[in-house]
Amino acid sequence: MGSLSPAITSNLILPAKTVDRTFFHGLIGSVFACPGDRPNMIRLCKRSRRCVAFAGKNPMSAIDFSDPEWKSKFEDDFEKRFNIPHMRDIFPDAVSYPSTFCLRMRTPVSEEFAKGYPSDEEWHGYINNNDRVLLKVIRYSSPTSAGAECIDPDCTWVEQWIHRAGPREKIYFKPEDVKAAIITCGGLCPGLNDVIRQIVITLEIYGVKKIVGIPFGYRGFGKELAEIPLSRKVVQNVHLSGGSLLGVSRGGPNVSEIVDSMQERGINMLFVLGGNGTHAGANAIHNELRKRGLKVAVVGVPKTIDNDILLMDKTFGFDTAVEEAQRAINSAYIEAHSAYRGVGIVKLMGRSSGFIAMQAALASGQIDICLIPEVPFELHGPHGVLKHLKYLLETKGSAVICVAEGAGQSFVEKTNAKDASGNTVLGDIGVHIQQEIKKYFKEIGDPADVKYIDPTYMIRACRANASDGILCTVLGQNAVHGAFAGYSGITVGICNTHYVYLPIPEVISYPRTVDPNSRMWHRCLTSTGQPDFI
């Protein structure tokens, strides 16, 4: 996206620092790692009682755990970081109105609003602005517990509260003055149409008449593409198909040009569906709008099939991806099981996070080897993948391998090429493993019948399953509730089964990854029976 893309990608990895006898923790100040470690390569360090915390590019103050007040200071700092931006931060005199959203009135409000904004004080369906959701619910007693996320070396319990999502009793936009725009960026993902549909329906219930879709991501803010009028009639059955009604793309104009276009079009609500990079763009747009003193709400809906957005239970499209991956895994299993010394390889999505591969392996029960970006492995050598594969063929007669696309990138040739969003173009680890297996067994004189399946684009183009359909519906509704409540620069997600609003910078600092010491990864290893490949 011109000048937008580089700014997006530069935020995704925590800066590596080298500070003697210092602890580091990730975005929420929870997991200790030795200096210089990547966020997904966590090792405990216990030599100091002093810690420096990092949240993306914004280092917190050093925490001295010998200070008896450290816990309250940490909680105060956390509250400040997770305070979500509101219209009144910039417009202290912003006028609020009684909400036009009430489930006792299931049809859009009248155009005239002759009797003011209808509200029902007896209806207890609104969310109080002071409602909070607990971010972490497990109280670890030791840093050595599986999956432990600790703030200090003693694993002291610290409550971390975030904002509950939902409709508020007061709104900060008159529905008849709203022009809302929806945009879908990045790659395809199951559920995009479900979210679009639910945003439109909820906007109409509030009373909004001017709703448009911006075609082909941020690129649609250019002058060559016309916006798409949206209404309930237009989107009624769109969720029955995969893809995006609005189209998707990577790249586009720079931030200033996007905001110029929004001003020209009269857009004062923008709903952005996308992943880390798209959210970084949405945050840049939010900041530019504030800089110009414009009363516009920018709300994100996290869309990443890889499930790599921080702090959230899951993102939409993930459940569908895991379910659809079963078809490919079962096909690979049948091919391998039916052949003499057959090997089936399935490559699944996951640039830096192996959640799809891990959970697809767990769900299928047919995977013998699961390879993900977070866990290093060797192909050759006495403890390598190929040696274990030889053992499997000798003992079982067949084997199935599931590999995430970002795994083993050190083995494939680096192109140094980047896509329009600034993401590094990955080498094809699936093809590489297929070739290495054929070569290995040819050299030792043993037969092996290798089949390779890459279902990536078949999965991305699917319609959402029931689980994702529900998630998309609630995310779309809560995005609209957040915008009308006056919030901007936020994203909506699910945390500990509850829906929450989070400030965008806190969820885009780096990709969420599988913790190799987590119970879920241990469960995957138990299912596959694979050893460490190091």
Salt bridges, closest charged atoms under 4 A:
ASP37 OD1 - ARG43 NH2 3.51
ASP64 OD2 - ARG50 NH1 3.58
ASP67 OD2 - LYS73 NZ 2.68
ASP77 OD2 - ARG81 NH1 3.82
ASP89 OD2 - ARG290 NH2 3.42
ASP120 OD2 - ARG104 NH1 2.90
ASP131 OD2 - ARG164 NH1 2.92
GLU149 OE1 - LYS136 NZ 2.66
ASP154 OD2 - ARG49 NH1 3.44
GLU227 OE2 - LYS179 NZ 2.79
GLU227 OE1 - ARG265 NH1 3.18
ASP260 OD1 - ARG292 NH1 2.61
GLU288 OE2 - ARG292 NE 2.83
ASP319 OD2 - LYS314 NZ 2.48
GLU324 OE1 - ARG327 NE 2.88
ASP368 OD1 - LYS396 NZ 2.38
GLU394 OE2 - LYS390 NZ 2.66
ASP428 OD1 - LYS347 NZ 3.34
GLU436 OE1 - HIS380 NE2 2.85
ASP446 OD2 - ARG341 NH2 3.92
ASP449 OD1 - LYS451 NZ 2.70
ASP454 OD2 - LYS347 NZ 3.42
GLU506 OE1 - ARG81 NH2 3.19
